[in-house]
């Protein structure tokens, strides 16, 4: 089986990466209220409810941090496409393989180097 060209790889994975970036942006927008600081209002919210709200905020902030890391990886993959390096192992230079890229298009190493 022959290795696909850089143009074929870009055509196959660019839309997948851009769609995931759009999903991340949508999720970030949808959860912006969840990451706001918890107000102290002892009249309407009891101590345990406030603690639950603070825990929810901490979880939402952590999830947003993971989204940020994924966003960086996806943008790096798009840059590798522009530089004709997408789909090629950063360690040994061999083709990563479409099966591996289908699972996660941001991977930078072939299965051999990943082990």
ABEGO torsion letter per residue (X at the ends): XBBBBAAAAAAAAAAAAAAAAAAAAAAAAAAAAAABBBBBBAAABBAAAAAAAAAAAAAAAAAAAAAAAAAAAAAAAAAAAAAGABGBBAAAGBBAEAAAAAABAABABBAAAAX
